[in-house]
Amino acid sequence: MLDAHDIREARSQRPGRARDIADALGISEAALVAAEVGHRAVALHPHPNTLIPALGTLGPMMALTRNEACVIEKDGAYTDYHGGEHATMTLNAGIDLRMFPRHWCHAFAVVEEVRSGLRHSVQVFDAAGDAVHKAYLPTETDLSGWEALKTACTLPAQRDTLDLEERVPPEAARINLEKREILLKEWARLTDTHQFLRLCAKLKMNRLGAYRIAGAPFVRALAPEAVEALLTGVQTAGFDIMLFVGNRGCIEIHTGPIRRMEPMGPWQNVLDLGFNLHLRRDRIAEVWQVEKPTQRGPAVSVEAFNAEGLLILQMFGVPKKGNDTRTAFSELAHGLPDREPAA
């Protein structure tokens, strides 16, 4: 097993993304970062109730959240924070997050040398050492706030190794066919989209399992290429959408348009000012058009999953007064291609 010195030596000889280097070394990304404690990293209190208000004092930053198939990056500030024991959030036009503190297990203030100079970031990882969320300072910025953040959030004990747990795989579709009629009956009575997961849990299903058995009028199976078709349609039409990308510990939300799309290999990239998206098209296994009743009318979404059942991303119309794009989004979604029947 590599010790911290070995990890630092190996990293110095391997340029590239931290996650790719960690994979090549057979370690977690958190272990890669922890090896720099005492050198280029400082271990921090990881709970968002401590960390996010401190980030909020630093001004403009870039927030990054990812899962196995998608990365979202948004510019903004970590302000309008709402703390809590089980779920927390920031609510602003730039950095709009939903955070689940039990998965915020390890955090670090990190300094890295990049082409543009020194890059400062706060990086958060789960119990297995997988990235939950990262916050990057602009290269040209006053570092007095950075030093204050470290003073406020640094852990008393600074260790360059971590006690990590086994990675928990994504939950596959959980189906309870005996409860299908109850699912459909209760689904029709929903008044808010947030009630849906509670309904699934009550019936001993999960989101994907419910989609697989529900059928019309609530769900429609779409072709994997429907995600790219939807992004292209939104770009062409020019209206705003809500796009959710996340993992167990954090969901990051973009509300706005899709302007510049740049495919590269298996990736579809959105490269807009203040918003980037990087989507692995080849990892999309299932796509569903979903409709849930709410007090403000039906909420239509398009949701993509990978082959293991991981939710990659969700897209909705914007329900805000003065910028209600739900009808335009729904019309676009209904024109997406169906999934071809299995041979």
N, C-alpha and C positions, 0 to 999 in steps of 0.2 A: 504493500500500500504506500502511496506517495505521501510524504510529509510536506509541511508547508514550504520548506526550503526547496524541495524537489518540484513542487507545483510552480513556485515562482520562477525557477530556472527553466522549466519546460515552457512556461508561458512566454518568457522573454525570447524564446526561439520560434514562437508560433504567432505570426501576425494574424489578425482577423477578428471576427466577432467572438466575444467571451463565451457565448453558448456553444459555438462550434469548437472552440478550444477545449472546453470542458468535456464535450462529447468525445473528442479525440483522445483525451486523457483518461476517459472512463470514470469521471467524477461529476458531481453536480455543479451547477453554476455557482451556487452559494459557497461551496467548498473552494472553488477557484477564487472567489472574491475574499473569503475569509483568510486565505493564505497571505493576503496583502495587509492584514491587520498589523499595525506597528510599522508599516512601510507606506502604502498608498491608500489604506482604508482604516476606518474607525467604526467599531461596532456600536450601534445605536439602539435605544429602546424602540421596539418595532410596532407597538400598538398605535393605530391611527389617531387615537385621542391625544397622544403625545406628538406624534410625528407630523400630522397634517397641519395643525395650527402653526407649528414651527416653519413648515414649508410655506405657509401663507404669508410669512413676514419677508420672504425673499423676492417678491415681485414676480415678473414674467418668467415662466419656465416652460419646459416641454414635458408633457406627461405621456408615458408609454405603458401600454398594457397589451399582453399577448396571450395566445394559446398555441397549440401545436400547429395550427393552420393559418393563423391570422395575427397581424400586428396593427394596432392603432396608435397614432401619435397626434396629440393635440397641444397647441400653444395656448397659454392662459395663465391664470393665477389660482393658487390653492386657497381660495377665499369662500365665504359663505359655507363654513363647515358645520355639520350637524353631527355631534358625537352620539355614541350609544354603546351598549354592551354587546349586542349581537350584530348590529348593522349600523354603518355610519355613511355619510355622504357629503360631497361638495355639490353645490347647486349654483353654477354660473354658466355663462354662455361659452366660455373657453374650456375649462377643465371641469367636466361633469362626471362624477364618479359615484359608484355604489360599492362600499367596502365591507368586508366580512372579517372582523378582527381575529377570529380564531385561526385564520390561515396566515396572519401576519406574524411569523415566528422568528425571523432573523432580518435585521436591517443594518445597512452600512452607509456611511458617507465615503465616497470613492473619488479619487483623483486619478485620471488617466491622461497619458500623453497621446494626442491625436494630431493630425496634420495642421489643424488650425491653432494648436496650442494645448493648454491644459484644460481638460473637461472635468467639471465637477458634477456629481450626481448623488442622489440618494436611491438605494436599491433595496427592495424588499423581497423576501423569499418565504416559501412555505416550509412545512416540517420536513419535506423531502429534499429541499434545496432548490426547488424550481421557482423561477421568477414570478412574482405576483404583480409588482408594479415598480416602475422606475421614474424618477423625476430628474430632469437635466437642467442645469443652469445655462443660460446663454454664455458663449465664450467670453464676450466682452461684458463684464458685470462687476459691480462692487462686491468684494468678498467679505466685507464686514458682517453682513447677515449670515453668510456661510459659517463663519467662525462662531457666531452667536448660536446658530443651530447646533453645532457640535457641542458647545458648552452646555446647552439645555438638554440634549438628548443622549449624550454619550453614556454607555453602560459603565458601571464601576469596574467590572472585570472585562479585560480585553483579551480574547483568545483567537488564535489563528487556525484553530480547528473547530469543527462543529459536531454535535451529536445529532445525526439525521435519522429520519424514519424511512421505511420503504415507501416508494411512490405508490399512491393509490390510483389504479387505472380508472378511466371514465366508466361510469355506470352504463351498461348496455340497456337497450330498451326493456323496460319492465312493464309487462302486460298482464292485465287481469280480465280475461274475456268474460268471466261470469258477471263482472260489474259494468259491462259495456252499456246496457240500457240505463243504468243509474248515471253513468258518466254523461251520456247524451242528454238526459233529463236535467241534470244539474248544470251542465254546460250551457244549456239554453237559458238558465236563470241567472247567469253571471251578470254582475253590474259593474265589475272592475276587473281589469286584466290580472291584477295581483291576486285575485281569488283563485286563479286557475291552478297554481302549484299546490295550494292547500287542498283543493279538490282532488288532485292527483294523489297526494300523500294519503288522504282519507281513504281512497280506493285502492291503496297499495300499488300504485303505478308511478311512472315518472312521465316527464313531458313527451319524450319520443315514443314511449309505449302507448300513451293516450292517442297521439297522432296516428300511429299505425293502425289502430282499430276503429277510430271514430268515423271516418268517411264523411261524405257530403251530409249536410251543407257546411260543416265546420272546417274540414281540411281537404286539401287536394295535393296529391303527390306530383312534384314538378321534376323536370329533367335537371341534372346537375348544372348544365349550362345556363339555367334560368337565372342564377345569381349574377353572372356577368351581363346577361341580357337586361336584367333589371337595373344594374348600375349604369349601363349604357343608355337605357331609356330615360333614367332620371337626369343624366348628364344632358341628353338631347332636349328634354322638355324644360329643364332649368328650374324645377321646383325643389324645395327643401325636403329632406327626409330625416328621420331619426335612425341612427345606425349604432347598434350595441355590439361590442366585442369584449369578451372577458374570460375569466378563469374562476376557480373556486373562491379566490380571495378578493377579486376586484373586477368590476364591470366599468368600462369607459364608454361614454356616449358622445357621438357626434350629431349635432343638430344643425343642418345646413345643406348646401348644394353639393353636387359632385361635378367638378369642372374639368380637371385634367387627368385622363387615364393613360397609363403607360405600361403596356404588357412587357414582360421580360421573362422568357423561358416559361416555367410553370407559374410564375407570379403575375397577378394582376395588381398593378400599383395605382393608387390615387395620389397624386402629388400636387395638392392644393396649398395655397398660402395658409399656414396655421393648422393644416390637417393633412396627414398622410395615412394611407391604408395600404397594407401589403398582404395580399390574399393568395394562398396556395390553391389554385384552381384544381390541381390534380388530387387534392385531399378531400374534396367535396364528394360525399357518397350519397347523401339524401338531402332533398330540399322539399319543404312543405309550405304551401300557402295556407295560412291559418286565419280563421275568423272567430273573434270572441265578442259577445255582446257586452256593452258598457252603457252607463247612463247617458253618455254623449254620443251614442251610436256605435255601430260595429267597428271594432279595431281589427284591421287586416294587417297581417305580417307575412314576411317571407323569411324562413329560417333554414339555415344550412347546418348539417351535421357531418362528421367524418365517419369512417367505417367502424370505429369503436363506440360510437354513440355520443361523442363530444359535441356540444353545441358550439359551432364556429362563430356564427354571427346571426343577428336578427335585424330586420329592417322594417320600419313602419312609416306611415305618413305622419306629419306633424299635426297635433290636435289643438294648437294654440289659436286663440282668437286673434284675428288679423293675419294669421299665417296658417290657415287650416288647409293642409294639402292631402287630407285623408282620401277625398274622392279621387283626385288625380292619381294618387298612389294605388288605390284599389283598382282603378281602371287599367293601369299599367300591369299590375299583378295578375289580373284576370286574363290578360293576353299572353302570359308566359307559357312556354311549352310544357305539356304534360310529360310525366315520366313514361317511358315506353314499358309495356307489360313485359314481365320476365318471360324468357323463352321457355 
